[in-house]
Amino acid sequence: MKIEIQPDVRDTAARLGADVPYALKALAGQLLDDPDMGRPSGHHGILTVTVDGDMFDDCPDLSVGYIREPDRIEIRLLKALPSSEGSTDVPDQGQEQGQGEDWPDPAAAAVTEREVTDAWRRITRWLQNNAPDSYAALRTGASPNAISALEQDLGILIPGEIRALWSLAAGDDGVNGWGWGCLPLSETLMTLDAVTATYRLQMDAQADEDTLNAGRPEEERITMWKASWIPVVSHSSADKTSGWYLDAESGFLGRWSRYNMAPGDELDTLVTYLEEAADMLEAPALATRDKPGLIGGALVWRNALTPSLREQWQPLIS
């Protein structure tokens, strides 16, 4: 059995108190002896356990989240708790079910994941029946291990709604060399490789900006990217210079661009974004943000058309 601690967890531990890293190391030893000592949290596959800070000199009470796999344990979450909440004794019923955390409620998370699944299946069912070229461009779903590997690689926690979506389709390769995707504006669901590359690029850009921010007044500092922003949708399969991210903290989508443009306002949750796309396909006469149509066997949204393609485009009729 191997135990791993995410880099951001180590950083958090160092900030919380001088003895927190030692407390975390002690907990790691306990987990090696009893990997299933934690209780379910609101995250997929995450168990949570509390640490009594009174056992150490400079350590608050802690809540620790970890995953348990057959050959390894990975500690992914760490936060300080009010002293009245932390205890290695029997927790109250709310803590036992993860309700004492500010992590997602399991029941609410399950509903969100089901809504994402239902909306995506409505989209793909329509594509299969009406736009076979676009349907064929969708990749198969990613395995839980592949998504967990991305989490580990980037040091972030993937929200359940993105996990649900990626488990159904791990990207869209676009159609006919144009890169047309099946989402409004003919944008594409990003592949996991593209997510990784974009996230790293944006984080590097923000690191450069933070160097400049150090010499700026607080009100003039610029935030181009946050660690909680996970890229999900790109302009096209051939153009990943802009798209939509999901803020893992707020649960809302926002617009990003690599053209030195500030991120756009938050638009929707992933659920409402996908549900609206499905609604526009099923009832195109009611579509507002964009209008769906076909070029041959490909779904092409009106706002992605170039003048040379307008004559080929056939708008959908309810």
C-alpha positions in Angstrom: 0.0 0.0 0.0 1.3 3.4 -1.0 0.1 6.8 0.4 0.4 10.1 -1.4 -0.3 13.6 -0.3 -1.3 16.2 -3.0 1.1 19.2 -3.2 -1.6 21.7 -2.5 -2.5 19.8 0.7 1.1 20.0 1.8 1.0 23.8 1.1 -2.2 24.2 3.1 -0.7 22.1 6.0 2.3 24.4 6.2 0.0 27.5 6.4 -2.3 26.1 9.1 0.3 25.5 11.8 3.8 24.4 12.5 2.7 20.9 13.6 0.0 20.3 11.0 2.5 18.6 8.5 3.4 16.2 11.4 -0.2 15.6 12.2 -0.9 14.8 8.6 2.1 12.4 8.6 0.7 10.7 11.7 -2.7 10.4 10.1 -1.1 8.8 7.0 0.4 6.1 9.2 -3.0 5.5 10.7 -4.6 5.2 7.2 -2.0 2.6 6.2 -3.1 0.5 9.2 -6.8 1.2 8.6 -7.5 2.5 5.1 -11.3 2.6 5.6 -11.3 4.6 8.8 -12.9 7.6 7.0 -16.5 8.2 6.3 -18.2 9.3 3.0 -18.0 12.9 2.0 -19.8 14.8 -0.8 -17.2 14.0 -3.4 -17.0 10.9 -5.6 -14.9 8.3 -3.8 -13.7 10.7 -1.2 -13.6 9.6 2.5 -13.3 12.1 5.3 -11.7 11.8 8.7 -11.1 14.4 11.5 -7.9 15.0 13.5 -7.9 16.2 17.1 -5.6 19.2 17.1 -5.2 19.0 20.9 -2.9 16.1 20.3 -0.3 18.4 18.8 1.2 21.7 20.0 0.5 24.0 17.0 -2.4 22.4 15.1 -6.1 23.2 14.8 -8.7 20.5 14.5 -8.6 19.2 10.9 -10.9 17.7 8.4 -9.0 15.5 5.9 -10.4 14.0 2.6 -8.8 11.1 0.9 -9.4 8.5 -1.8 -9.0 4.7 -1.1 -7.8 2.5 -4.0 -6.7 -1.1 -3.8 -3.0 -0.3 -3.9 -2.8 3.3 -2.7 -4.3 6.1 -0.6 -4.2 9.7 -1.8 -4.9 12.6 0.6 -6.6 15.4 -1.5 -8.4 17.7 0.9 -7.4 19.5 4.1 -9.1 22.3 6.1 -9.1 23.6 9.7 -12.3 23.0 11.8 -13.6 24.9 14.7 -12.3 23.1 17.8 -15.8 22.0 18.8 -16.1 20.0 15.5 -12.8 18.2 15.4 -12.6 14.9 17.2 -11.2 11.5 16.6 -14.1 10.1 18.7 -17.5 9.2 17.2 -18.7 12.2 15.2 -22.2 13.6 15.2 -24.6 12.4 12.5 -24.0 15.4 10.3 -20.2 14.8 10.2 -20.7 11.1 9.6 -22.5 11.8 6.4 -20.2 14.7 5.4 -22.9 17.2 6.3 -20.6 19.1 8.8 -18.3 20.0 5.9 -18.6 22.9 3.5 -17.9 20.2 0.8 -20.9 19.3 -1.5 -23.9 17.6 0.0 -23.9 14.0 -1.4 -27.6 14.1 -2.3 -27.4 17.4 -4.1 -24.3 16.3 -5.9 -26.0 13.1 -7.1 -28.9 15.2 -8.4 -26.6 17.5 -10.3 -24.7 14.5 -11.8 -27.9 12.9 -12.9 -29.1 16.2 -14.5 -25.8 16.5 -16.5 -26.1 12.9 -17.6 -29.8 13.3 -18.7 -29.0 16.6 -20.6 -26.0 15.1 -22.4 -27.9 12.0 -23.4 -30.6 14.2 -24.9 -28.0 15.9 -27.0 -26.3 12.7 -28.1 -29.6 11.0 -28.9 -30.5 13.9 -31.1 -27.1 13.8 -32.8 -27.4 10.1 -33.4 -30.8 10.5 -35.1 -30.1 13.8 -37.0 -26.4 14.6 -37.3 -24.4 11.3 -37.6 -21.2 13.1 -38.5 -21.3 15.1 -35.3 -22.2 12.0 -33.3 -19.3 10.1 -34.7 -16.9 12.9 -33.7 -17.6 12.4 -30.0 -15.1 10.4 -28.1 -16.0 7.6 -25.8 -16.2 8.2 -22.1 -13.1 8.4 -19.9 -12.6 5.8 -17.1 -12.6 6.8 -13.5 -8.9 6.1 -13.4 -8.2 8.5 -16.3 -10.1 11.3 -14.6 -8.3 10.6 -11.3 -5.0 10.7 -13.1 -5.9 14.1 -14.5 -6.7 15.3 -10.9 -3.4 14.1 -9.6 -1.5 15.6 -12.5 -3.0 19.0 -12.1 -3.5 18.9 -8.3 -7.1 19.9 -8.5 -10.4 18.1 -7.5 -12.8 17.5 -10.4 -16.4 18.3 -9.5 -18.9 15.5 -9.8 -20.8 17.2 -12.7 -17.6 17.2 -14.9 -16.8 13.7 -13.9 -20.3 12.6 -15.0 -19.9 14.4 -18.3 -16.4 13.0 -19.1 -17.6 9.5 -18.2 -20.0 9.8 -21.1 -17.8 11.6 -23.6 -14.1 12.5 -23.1 -14.0 15.1 -25.8 -15.3 16.1 -29.3 -12.9 15.8 -32.3 -15.0 18.1 -34.5 -16.3 17.6 -38.0 -14.9 17.8 -41.5 -11.7 19.6 -40.6 -13.6 22.7 -39.6 -13.5 21.7 -36.0 -17.3 22.2 -35.5 -18.5 20.9 -32.2 -22.0 20.0 -31.1 -22.4 22.7 -28.5 -23.8 26.3 -29.2 -21.5 28.4 -31.3 -20.3 25.0 -32.7 -17.9 24.8 -29.7 -16.5 21.5 -28.6 -16.2 19.5 -25.4 -12.5 19.5 -24.7 -10.4 16.3 -24.6 -8.7 15.5 -21.3 -5.3 16.2 -22.9 -6.6 19.6 -24.1 -7.9 20.3 -20.6 -4.5 19.5 -19.1 -2.6 21.6 -21.6 -4.9 24.6 -21.3 -5.0 24.5 -17.5 -1.2 24.5 -17.3 -0.9 27.3 -19.9 -3.4 29.5 -18.1 -1.8 28.9 -14.7 1.6 29.8 -16.1 0.1 33.0 -17.6 -1.4 33.8 -14.2 2.0 33.2 -12.5 3.5 35.7 -14.8 0.7 38.2 -14.1 1.2 37.6 -10.3 4.8 38.7 -10.7 3.5 42.0 -12.2 0.7 42.2 -9.6 3.3 42.4 -6.8 4.2 45.9 -8.0 0.6 47.0 -8.5 -1.9 48.6 -6.1 -4.4 46.0 -4.9 -7.2 47.5 -6.9 -5.2 47.3 -10.1 -4.1 43.7 -9.8 -5.3 41.4 -12.6 -6.6 37.8 -12.3 -6.7 36.0 -15.6 -7.0 32.5 -14.1 -7.7 30.8 -10.8 -6.7 27.4 -9.7 -10.4 26.4 -9.3 -11.2 27.1 -12.9 -11.3 23.9 -15.0 -11.5 24.3 -18.8 -14.4 22.3 -20.3 -15.4 23.8 -23.7 -13.2 25.3 -26.4 -13.9 27.4 -29.4 -13.4 24.4 -31.7 -11.5 21.2 -31.9 -8.9 23.0 -33.9 -8.9 26.3 -31.9 -8.4 26.2 -28.2 -7.6 29.9 -27.6 -11.0 30.5 -25.9 -13.9 28.7 -24.4 -15.7 28.0 -21.1 -14.4 27.0 -17.7 -16.3 25.6 -14.8 -15.4 27.3 -11.5 -15.1 24.3 -9.0 -15.8 26.7 -6.1 -18.9 28.5 -7.3 -20.2 25.8 -9.7 -20.7 28.4 -12.5 -19.3 28.6 -16.0 -17.2 31.5 -17.2 -15.7 32.6 -20.5 -11.9 32.5 -20.9 -9.5 33.6 -23.6 -5.8 33.5 -24.3 -5.9 36.9 -26.2 -5.1 38.9 -23.0 -8.8 39.4 -22.5 -10.3 39.3 -19.0 -12.6 36.3 -18.2 -16.2 36.8 -19.1 -19.1 37.0 -16.6 -20.4 33.7 -15.2 -23.2 32.4 -17.4 -24.7 29.2 -16.2 -24.1 26.0 -14.3 -23.0 23.1 -16.5 -26.5 21.6 -16.0 -28.3 24.7 -17.4 -25.8 25.1 -20.2 -26.3 21.5 -21.4 -30.1 21.6 -20.8 -30.4 24.7 -22.9 -28.4 23.2 -25.7 -30.6 20.1 -25.7 -33.8 22.3 -25.6 -32.6 24.3 -28.7 -32.0 21.1 -30.6 -35.4 19.6 -29.7 -37.3 22.9 -30.2 -35.2 25.1 -32.5 -38.0 27.6 -33.0 -37.6 28.6 -29.4 -33.8 28.9 -29.5 -32.5 32.3 -28.4 -28.7 32.3 -27.9 -28.0 30.5 -31.2 -29.8 28.6 -33.9 -29.0 25.0 -34.8 -28.8 23.8 -38.4 -27.2 21.1 -40.6 -24.5 21.0 -43.3 -24.8 17.5 -44.6 -24.6 15.2 -41.6 -23.0 17.8 -39.3 -24.7 20.0 -36.7 -23.5 23.6 -37.3 -24.8 26.5 -35.2 -25.6 29.7 -37.0 -23.2 31.9 -35.1 -20.3 29.8 -36.2 -21.1 30.1 -40.0 -18.8 31.9 -42.4 -20.4 33.7 -45.4 -19.1 31.0 -47.8 -21.1 28.3 -45.9 -24.4 30.1 -45.4 -25.9 28.7 -48.6 -25.1 25.1 -47.6 -26.6 25.6 -44.1 -30.1 24.2 -43.5 -31.7 25.7 -40.4 -33.7 23.2 -38.2 -37.4 23.5 -38.2 -39.5 22.4 -35.3 
